[in-house]
Amino acid sequence: ILQRSDNVSSLLIKNAAAIITCNDNDDILYNADMYIKNGEIIKIGSLNNDLKADRVYDMEGKYVFPGLINTHHHLYQTFTRNLSTVQNMELFDWLNALYEIWRGLDEEAIYLSSLTGLGELIKYGCTTCFDHHYVFPNGSENFIDRQLEAADELGIRFYASRGSMSLGKSAGGLPPDDLVQNIDYILADSARLIEKYNDTSKFSMHNIALAPCSPFSVTPELLKESAKLARAYGVRLHTHVAETKDEERFCIEKLGKRPLEFMESVDWVGDDVWYAHGIHFNDDELKLLKETGTGIAHCPVSNMKLASGVCRLPEMLNMGINVGLAVDGSASNDGSNLLAEIRSAYLLHRLNSSNKAPSGYDILKTATKGSAAVLGRTDIGELSVSKAADFFVIDSNGLDMVGTFTDPANLIATTGYNKPADYVFAAGKLISEKGILTGIDEEKIVYKANRKVKELLDKRK
């Protein structure tokens, strides 16, 4: 087990071949250093060699990037990936099949799937993860608490959400009736979690958002009341919107409105709101997103796997709409790897939009500074003085990296990086080294997690 550097208050990163800052000026600092104290970047650039630190890392030949930020995930789905029975389904059929397994979730499954999914994200450079948990069978009172416990063990910044479903099949919704909850209970638990965990201070490790699942699984009343509660506490709102044509048809037939029009009618647009997917917007709807500051979590691999469609990312970025990158649930991506997501996003939009597509660096910046903006954070997402010391490091000297020195800012998208980062730091603490998580026993977690997956699959009806 690698020891975490929890007692190290100052770090000096020396001689990096390049530091890709992702700041407003898009600076790339060559042969550069970074001095960190108490989790904050104090100096960056060509620094005085006399600087002293508790720990010094010589990064000669290595590239340093801001920590990646995942803006939409379902960690519990890590335990239902690679299931042959659902591989050729689209969203509604896929959900109906998996609800039969997810109703068997318990606290241990939530804790272990969180360790597994977050651990995989960390290995590939992710330092902040937002998770959208909305499945609450009986005995699920502490699900979000267990997720936060797992995140703390790993050392990752965690943005949790109190998701919810309140519209069961018998009332015209998609989820089974035994997986929906009473509105009063949902709101009371939402308030509990906000009061207990939401930290608004600079460099916060914990945030809470309110996240009713989707227009086809919650009532208009829950959306309205969640918006009121969130704004009373000053927290953000998140849900799935405009993901599929099936969702669009549901909203038109059952609610009399297109998805975004419906969300606007229940006060779910604004700079404190972001949607997962956002594929099927028309031109006027894109303008509304821009005018209101409403954000989007772009999930390219999930969108391809479920045949949901292609997000209008090039236009969104050109319009200045807030967009972050996300892996979505591991059952609709089958992995938790933002480095791979960056390359997938780049290639998807090159195929779909040719020379109007974002550059590889544009996608990297979407996964860093863009994702931070979507989550309402200004202290993460770039490597600059006074920002959080969240970063990952890759080695430019390998056979697979020959020639990449000409353009380090684009290489993750264009060349791709197909192995864990050499180092991953969050809040100035080393949380992964050479693909091994620090401070936890991975072998033990793998054993327990696989045993729990088998138990979960054996429970289904």
Backbone torsions as a table, in degrees:
resi	resn	phi	psi	omega
1	ILE	NA	123.5	176.8
2	LEU	-74.1	136.7	179.8
3	GLN	-80.8	138.8	176.9
4	ARG	-80.9	151.1	-177.5
5	SER	-89.7	46.8	-174.7
6	ASP	-64.0	-27.4	-177.3
7	ASN	-92.9	5.3	-179.6
8	VAL	-92.2	115.4	-176.7
9	SER	-93.4	-20.7	179.9
10	SER	-134.5	142.7	-179.0
11	LEU	-131.7	147.4	171.6
12	LEU	-127.1	117.7	175.0
13	ILE	-96.6	115.3	-172.4
14	LYS	-113.9	145.7	165.5
15	ASN	62.7	27.9	178.2
16	ALA	-61.2	135.1	177.7
17	ALA	-58.4	-38.2	175.7
18	ALA	-157.6	138.9	169.0
19	ILE	-111.3	114.6	179.4
20	ILE	-91.5	105.5	-166.8
21	THR	-78.8	-31.6	-172.1
22	CYS	58.2	27.6	177.6
23	ASN	-83.7	-178.0	-176.4
24	ASP	-62.1	-28.1	179.4
25	ASN	-90.5	-1.5	-178.5
26	ASP	56.3	40.0	-177.6
27	ASP	-69.7	137.0	167.8
28	ILE	-117.0	120.5	-176.0
29	LEU	-102.6	117.4	-177.9
30	TYR	-94.9	144.5	-179.0
31	ASN	48.5	54.8	-168.3
32	ALA	-116.7	165.8	-178.9
33	ASP	-125.1	164.2	176.1
34	MET	-146.4	126.9	179.8
35	TYR	-108.9	131.0	-171.7
36	ILE	-127.4	136.3	175.0
37	LYS	-137.6	130.0	179.0
38	ASN	50.2	43.3	174.9
39	GLY	79.5	7.7	-176.9
40	GLU	-122.2	140.6	176.5
41	ILE	-76.3	119.4	-177.5
42	ILE	-97.3	-41.6	179.2
43	LYS	-142.2	149.3	177.5
44	ILE	-150.6	139.8	-178.4
45	GLY	130.2	-149.3	175.3
46	SER	-88.6	105.2	-168.5
47	LEU	-103.5	166.0	177.7
48	ASN	-65.1	125.9	-178.1
49	ASN	-66.6	-10.0	-179.2
50	ASP	-85.2	-2.8	179.8
51	LEU	-59.5	136.9	179.2
52	LYS	-108.8	144.5	178.2
53	ALA	-148.1	157.1	177.7
54	ASP	-61.4	-34.3	179.4
55	ARG	-142.5	136.3	-178.7
56	VAL	-119.9	131.6	176.6
57	TYR	-116.2	121.3	175.5
58	ASP	-86.6	112.5	-174.4
59	MET	-104.9	31.4	178.5
60	GLU	-56.9	131.1	-179.7
61	GLY	78.2	9.7	-176.5
62	LYS	-118.1	151.3	176.9
63	TYR	-104.4	137.2	-178.8
64	VAL	-114.8	127.3	-178.3
65	PHE	-123.0	153.6	171.6
66	PRO	-61.2	147.5	175.5
67	GLY	-58.0	138.0	179.4
68	LEU	-75.3	150.9	-174.5
69	ILE	-126.0	117.7	-177.4
70	ASN	-93.1	119.2	-171.9
71	THR	-98.2	1.8	177.3
72	HIS	-165.3	124.3	-179.3
73	HIS	-152.9	162.7	169.9
74	HIS	-133.5	90.7	-172.3
75	LEU	-61.8	-33.9	-178.5
76	TYR	-60.8	-25.0	-177.5
77	GLN	-72.0	-10.2	175.3
78	THR	-56.1	-26.7	-178.1
79	PHE	-87.9	1.0	177.1
80	THR	-130.4	36.6	176.4
81	ARG	-94.1	160.8	177.5
82	ASN	58.9	38.7	175.5
83	LEU	-94.2	119.5	-173.6
84	SER	-62.3	-28.4	-173.9
85	THR	-70.6	-17.7	-175.6
86	VAL	-116.1	6.5	-170.7
87	GLN	-67.3	-26.5	-176.6
88	ASN	-106.1	17.2	-177.6
89	MET	-96.2	154.4	169.4
90	GLU	-95.9	177.6	-162.2
91	LEU	-52.5	-55.1	-172.6
92	PHE	-63.4	-45.9	178.2
93	ASP	-65.6	-38.5	179.3
94	TRP	-60.8	-46.8	178.4
95	LEU	-62.3	-46.4	-178.5
96	ASN	-59.7	-36.9	178.4
97	ALA	-69.8	-40.3	-174.7
98	LEU	-81.0	-25.2	174.9
99	TYR	-53.9	-33.8	-178.1
100	GLU	-64.1	-25.9	176.4
101	ILE	-91.2	-43.0	-173.3
102	TRP	-65.3	-23.0	177.8
103	ARG	-65.6	-13.1	178.2
104	GLY	-90.5	4.3	180.0
105	LEU	-62.2	142.1	173.6
106	ASP	-137.3	-179.6	-175.0
107	GLU	-60.1	-39.6	-179.2
108	GLU	-65.0	-40.2	178.0
109	ALA	-62.8	-40.2	179.8
110	ILE	-66.1	-45.0	-179.2
111	TYR	-63.2	-48.5	-176.7
112	LEU	-71.3	-36.9	177.6
113	SER	-68.8	-31.6	176.5
114	SER	-68.3	-45.0	175.9
115	LEU	-58.6	-41.5	-176.8
116	THR	-68.3	-52.8	-176.9
117	GLY	-66.4	-44.7	178.6
118	LEU	-65.8	-39.3	178.8
119	GLY	-61.3	-41.6	177.2
120	GLU	-64.6	-43.8	177.3
121	LEU	-56.7	-46.6	-178.1
122	ILE	-58.5	-45.9	-176.8
123	LYS	-55.4	-30.7	-177.5
124	TYR	-105.3	32.0	166.7
125	GLY	92.7	4.5	-179.5
126	CYS	-85.6	131.6	-179.6
127	THR	-119.2	-9.9	175.5
128	THR	-139.1	131.6	179.3
129	CYS	-130.9	130.5	167.8
130	PHE	-97.2	132.8	177.4
131	ASP	-121.3	136.0	179.3
132	HIS	-107.4	97.7	179.1
133	HIS	-105.4	123.0	-175.0
134	TYR	-132.3	0.3	-178.1
135	VAL	-100.1	114.6	-176.2
136	PHE	-130.4	85.5	173.0
137	PRO	-72.4	179.0	177.9
138	ASN	-57.6	140.8	179.0
139	GLY	81.9	25.5	-174.3
140	SER	-108.7	21.9	-172.4
141	GLU	-60.1	-29.3	-173.6
142	ASN	-112.3	20.9	-176.9
143	PHE	-58.3	-48.7	-176.1
144	ILE	-69.0	-36.6	176.5
145	ASP	-59.1	-41.4	-179.7
146	ARG	-68.7	-34.4	176.0
147	GLN	-62.3	-45.9	179.7
148	LEU	-63.8	-36.8	176.4
149	GLU	-60.7	-44.9	179.3
150	ALA	-63.8	-43.2	179.9
151	ALA	-61.2	-41.4	179.8
152	ASP	-64.3	-37.9	178.0
153	GLU	-62.6	-35.2	-177.3
154	LEU	-85.2	-23.0	179.3
155	GLY	87.9	14.2	-179.7
156	ILE	-90.9	146.6	170.9
157	ARG	-68.5	134.3	-174.5
158	PHE	-128.5	124.9	176.4
159	TYR	-108.7	99.1	-177.5
160	ALA	-88.0	164.8	174.5
161	SER	-137.6	148.9	170.3
162	ARG	-96.7	91.7	176.2
163	GLY	-79.0	178.7	-176.7
164	SER	-170.7	155.4	169.2
165	MET	-135.4	133.5	-177.6
166	SER	-132.5	-0.6	-177.1
167	LEU	-118.0	95.8	-177.8
168	GLY	-82.1	175.1	-177.0
169	LYS	-56.4	-42.1	-176.2
170	SER	-65.4	-20.1	178.7
171	ALA	-102.7	9.4	176.6
172	GLY	99.7	4.6	178.6
173	GLY	-92.2	-175.6	-178.5
174	LEU	-91.1	-41.7	-173.1
175	PRO	-73.2	155.2	175.0
176	PRO	-61.1	150.5	-176.9
177	ASP	-61.2	-29.3	-177.0
178	ASP	-77.7	-3.3	178.4
179	LEU	-109.7	7.0	175.4
180	VAL	-101.6	159.0	-176.5
181	GLN	-127.0	161.5	177.6
182	ASN	-71.4	139.9	-176.3
183	ILE	-59.2	-42.9	-177.5
184	ASP	-63.5	-38.5	178.8
185	TYR	-66.9	-43.9	179.7
186	ILE	-57.6	-47.6	-177.3
187	LEU	-67.2	-39.4	179.4
188	ALA	-65.0	-41.8	179.5
189	ASP	-70.1	-33.5	175.8
190	SER	-60.5	-46.8	179.5
191	ALA	-63.0	-39.6	178.9
192	ARG	-58.9	-47.6	-176.5
193	LEU	-67.8	-39.5	177.4
194	ILE	-61.1	-49.0	-176.4
195	GLU	-65.8	-33.3	-176.7
196	LYS	-82.4	-35.8	-167.7
197	TYR	-121.5	-24.9	-171.7
198	ASN	-70.3	120.6	-176.1
199	ASP	-117.5	116.3	-176.5
200	THR	-95.4	4.4	-177.3
201	SER	-74.7	160.8	176.7
202	LYS	-59.8	139.7	-179.9
203	PHE	66.4	24.6	178.2
204	SER	-55.4	140.6	175.9
205	MET	-95.2	-14.2	-177.2
206	HIS	-130.5	131.1	167.8
207	ASN	-136.2	157.9	176.9
208	ILE	-127.2	134.9	170.5
209	ALA	-120.0	159.4	173.3
210	LEU	-100.5	132.8	-167.1
211	ALA	-145.5	67.7	169.8
212	PRO	-50.8	143.6	-161.9
213	CYS	-64.6	-55.1	-172.0
214	SER	-170.2	163.9	180.0
215	PRO	-61.4	-22.3	-177.6
216	PHE	-97.2	7.9	-179.9
217	SER	-134.2	4.4	177.5
218	VAL	-137.3	160.0	179.0
219	THR	-88.4	155.3	174.1
220	PRO	-55.6	-35.2	-179.7
221	GLU	-62.0	-43.1	179.4
222	LEU	-63.3	-41.4	178.8
223	LEU	-61.7	-46.0	-179.2
224	LYS	-63.2	-45.8	-177.7
225	GLU	-70.1	-34.7	176.2
226	SER	-64.6	-40.8	178.9
227	ALA	-62.7	-42.6	178.3
228	LYS	-62.1	-45.3	-178.3
229	LEU	-65.2	-44.9	-179.6
230	ALA	-59.7	-44.1	-176.8
231	ARG	-73.6	-27.2	174.8
232	ALA	-66.7	-34.3	179.9
233	TYR	-93.8	-10.5	-178.5
234	GLY	74.4	33.5	176.7
235	VAL	-110.8	168.2	-173.6
236	ARG	-90.7	166.2	-177.3
237	LEU	-121.2	141.1	-177.4
238	HIS	-146.6	143.8	174.0
239	THR	-163.3	174.9	174.7
240	HIS	-88.2	131.7	177.6
241	VAL	-145.0	140.2	174.0
242	ALA	56.5	41.8	-179.3
243	GLU	-84.5	-41.0	-175.2
244	THR	-138.5	164.0	173.9
245	LYS	-69.0	-29.9	175.7
246	ASP	-61.6	-42.5	177.1
247	GLU	-62.5	-42.7	179.2
248	GLU	-59.8	-46.0	179.1
249	ARG	-63.6	-42.1	178.3
250	PHE	-56.7	-48.1	-176.9
251	CYS	-64.4	-41.6	-179.5
252	ILE	-67.5	-43.3	-176.8
253	GLU	-75.1	-41.4	-174.0
254	LYS	-92.8	-30.3	-173.2
255	LEU	-115.3	-9.5	177.2
256	GLY	74.6	16.5	-176.7
257	LYS	-146.5	154.4	168.8
258	ARG	-67.9	158.8	-174.1
259	PRO	-53.3	-48.0	-177.3
260	LEU	-69.8	-37.3	176.2
261	GLU	-60.3	-41.0	177.0
262	PHE	-63.9	-45.7	-180.0
263	MET	-61.3	-37.9	177.4
264	GLU	-64.2	-36.2	-177.8
265	SER	-68.4	-21.3	179.2
266	VAL	-107.4	19.5	174.2
267	ASP	67.7	39.5	-178.8
268	TRP	-114.4	42.5	166.7
269	VAL	-128.5	153.8	179.9
270	GLY	143.4	171.5	-176.9
271	ASP	-76.6	2.8	173.1
272	ASP	-106.7	14.5	-176.5
273	VAL	-125.1	138.1	166.6
274	TRP	-140.9	147.5	-176.6
275	TYR	-110.4	145.0	169.6
276	ALA	-82.8	136.1	172.5
277	HIS	86.7	-75.4	177.0
278	GLY	56.3	49.0	-175.2
279	ILE	-86.0	-49.9	-166.6
280	HIS	-99.1	62.4	174.6
281	PHE	-102.3	142.7	172.6
282	ASN	-91.1	-179.7	-174.5
283	ASP	-60.6	-43.4	-178.9
284	ASP	-65.0	-34.8	-179.8
285	GLU	-70.0	-36.4	174.4
286	LEU	-61.6	-40.2	178.4
287	LYS	-62.8	-38.6	179.3
288	LEU	-65.1	-41.4	176.9
289	LEU	-58.0	-45.6	-179.8
290	LYS	-63.7	-47.3	-176.0
291	GLU	-64.3	-33.8	-175.5
292	THR	-95.0	-11.2	-177.7
293	GLY	77.2	15.0	179.8
294	THR	-70.7	135.4	-174.1
295	GLY	-100.2	168.0	-179.4
296	ILE	-132.1	135.8	169.3
297	ALA	-100.2	110.7	-176.4
298	HIS	-85.9	126.4	-174.7
299	CYS	-125.1	72.7	-169.8
300	PRO	-62.7	-42.4	-176.4
301	VAL	-67.6	-44.7	176.8
302	SER	-60.0	-43.0	-179.3
303	ASN	-62.8	-36.4	177.4
304	MET	-72.2	-44.8	-176.2
305	LYS	-62.7	-42.0	-178.4
306	LEU	-88.0	6.2	178.8
307	ALA	55.1	38.7	-175.6
308	SER	-80.6	-29.6	-178.4
309	GLY	132.4	-176.8	-177.3
310	VAL	-115.5	121.6	177.6
311	CYS	-63.0	145.9	-179.3
312	ARG	-83.6	54.8	-173.8
313	LEU	-60.5	-45.4	-179.5
314	PRO	-55.7	-43.8	179.2
315	GLU	-67.9	-40.3	179.2
316	MET	-59.4	-46.7	-179.2
317	LEU	-66.6	-39.2	178.5
318	ASN	-64.9	-31.5	180.0
319	MET	-81.7	-12.5	-177.5
320	GLY	83.6	20.7	174.5
321	ILE	-71.5	140.6	178.9
322	ASN	-70.6	117.8	179.6
323	VAL	-132.2	134.1	171.7
324	GLY	-119.2	169.0	179.6
325	LEU	-103.0	153.8	-178.8
326	ALA	-154.2	152.2	176.1
327	VAL	-91.4	-14.6	-173.8
328	ASP	62.3	-170.4	-176.0
329	GLY	-67.9	148.6	-179.0
330	SER	-67.0	-15.2	177.5
331	ALA	-85.3	-16.5	176.1
332	SER	-109.2	5.5	175.7
333	ASN	-128.2	-35.5	-176.7
334	ASP	69.1	17.4	173.3
335	GLY	-160.5	166.5	177.5
336	SER	-130.3	74.5	-171.0
337	ASN	-140.4	100.8	-178.0
338	LEU	-73.6	-24.6	173.5
339	LEU	-62.5	-43.8	177.3
340	ALA	-67.0	-35.1	-179.7
341	GLU	-64.6	-38.1	178.8
342	ILE	-60.5	-46.7	-179.2
343	ARG	-67.5	-40.0	178.0
344	SER	-61.2	-43.0	179.1
345	ALA	-61.7	-45.1	-179.5
346	TYR	-60.0	-47.9	-176.2
347	LEU	-70.4	-39.2	178.1
348	LEU	-57.8	-47.1	-175.5
349	HIS	-77.9	-25.7	170.6
350	ARG	-63.1	-44.7	179.1
351	LEU	-63.2	-42.9	-172.8
352	ASN	-83.6	-29.9	-172.1
353	SER	-124.1	-1.0	178.0
354	SER	51.7	-126.3	-173.2
355	ASN	-75.8	-1.3	174.1
356	LYS	-92.2	-1.2	-177.5
357	ALA	-73.5	153.8	173.8
358	PRO	-63.3	151.3	174.7
359	SER	-73.4	168.4	175.5
360	GLY	-58.7	-40.0	178.4
361	TYR	-65.9	-37.0	176.6
362	ASP	-57.6	-40.4	179.9
363	ILE	-69.8	-41.7	175.5
364	LEU	-57.2	-44.3	-178.3
365	LYS	-68.5	-31.0	174.2
366	THR	-63.2	-36.6	-178.2
367	ALA	-80.5	-4.9	-177.6
368	THR	-122.0	-87.8	-178.1
369	LYS	-63.5	-38.2	178.1
370	GLY	-65.1	-44.5	178.6
371	SER	-63.8	-38.4	177.8
372	ALA	-60.0	-43.2	-180.0
373	ALA	-63.5	-39.7	178.7
374	VAL	-61.2	-36.2	179.6
375	LEU	-86.3	1.6	178.7
376	GLY	74.8	24.4	-178.7
377	ARG	-109.1	131.8	175.8
378	THR	-110.5	-1.3	-176.0
379	ASP	-99.8	-2.8	179.8
380	ILE	-131.2	171.1	174.1
381	GLY	100.3	-6.3	177.3
382	GLU	-152.4	161.2	177.6
383	LEU	-106.3	97.0	-178.3
384	SER	-148.2	161.1	177.0
385	VAL	-57.5	135.4	178.6
386	SER	81.5	-1.6	175.5
387	LYS	-91.5	166.4	-179.4
388	ALA	-67.3	145.7	177.8
389	ALA	-84.7	68.5	176.2
390	ASP	-111.6	115.5	-176.8
391	PHE	-160.9	162.2	173.4
392	PHE	-132.1	159.8	-171.5
393	VAL	-130.7	133.2	173.8
394	ILE	-124.6	154.3	-176.1
395	ASP	-92.6	126.7	-178.8
396	SER	-87.5	1.1	-170.7
397	ASN	-95.4	-1.6	-177.8
398	GLY	-76.0	163.0	177.6
399	LEU	-56.8	-38.1	-178.3
400	ASP	-72.1	-5.8	-177.2
401	MET	-113.1	5.2	179.9
402	VAL	-58.0	130.2	178.6
403	GLY	89.7	-12.0	-175.7
404	THR	-75.7	-10.9	-177.9
405	PHE	-63.7	-16.1	-179.3
406	THR	-71.2	-20.7	-175.4
407	ASP	-158.9	71.7	-176.2
408	PRO	-63.4	-25.1	-177.9
409	ALA	-68.3	-28.1	-176.4
410	ASN	-100.8	-11.1	-166.1
411	LEU	-64.2	-32.7	-178.0
412	ILE	-61.7	-36.2	179.4
413	ALA	-84.2	-41.4	-172.7
414	THR	-83.1	-53.0	178.0
415	THR	-80.9	-39.7	-173.7
416	GLY	86.2	151.6	176.2
417	TYR	-130.8	109.9	-164.4
418	ASN	-106.1	29.1	177.5
419	LYS	-148.0	166.0	179.7
420	PRO	-61.1	153.7	176.1
421	ALA	-64.4	153.0	176.3
422	ASP	-64.8	-45.0	179.7
423	TYR	-139.3	143.4	170.8
424	VAL	-132.5	125.9	179.1
425	PHE	-119.0	137.3	171.0
426	ALA	-130.3	132.1	-177.2
427	ALA	54.5	34.1	178.3
428	GLY	75.8	8.5	-179.2
429	LYS	-112.7	137.7	178.3
430	LEU	-73.2	117.4	-178.0
431	ILE	-113.0	-10.1	173.6
432	SER	-155.4	138.0	178.5
433	GLU	-136.7	123.0	-179.8
434	LYS	54.0	36.8	177.5
435	GLY	80.6	9.6	178.6
436	ILE	-114.5	125.5	179.9
437	LEU	-69.9	142.8	-179.8
438	THR	-91.5	146.6	170.7
439	GLY	82.1	-3.2	179.6
440	ILE	-133.3	159.4	-179.8
441	ASP	-95.8	96.0	-176.0
442	GLU	-61.9	-39.9	-177.6
443	GLU	-60.1	-41.4	179.5
444	LYS	-67.4	-40.3	179.7
445	ILE	-64.5	-43.7	179.4
446	VAL	-59.0	-44.7	179.8
447	TYR	-61.6	-49.6	-178.5
448	LYS	-64.9	-40.4	-177.6
449	ALA	-66.2	-45.5	179.6
450	ASN	-64.5	-36.7	176.1
451	ARG	-63.1	-40.0	-179.5
452	LYS	-70.8	-37.3	176.3
453	VAL	-58.2	-47.2	-179.8
454	LYS	-60.3	-42.8	179.4
455	GLU	-62.3	-42.5	-179.5
456	LEU	-63.9	-45.2	-179.6
457	LEU	-67.0	-32.9	179.9
458	ASP	-71.9	-18.0	-178.5
459	LYS	-77.4	-22.6	-170.2
460	ARG	-63.3	151.4	-175.5
461	LYS	-74.1	NA	NA
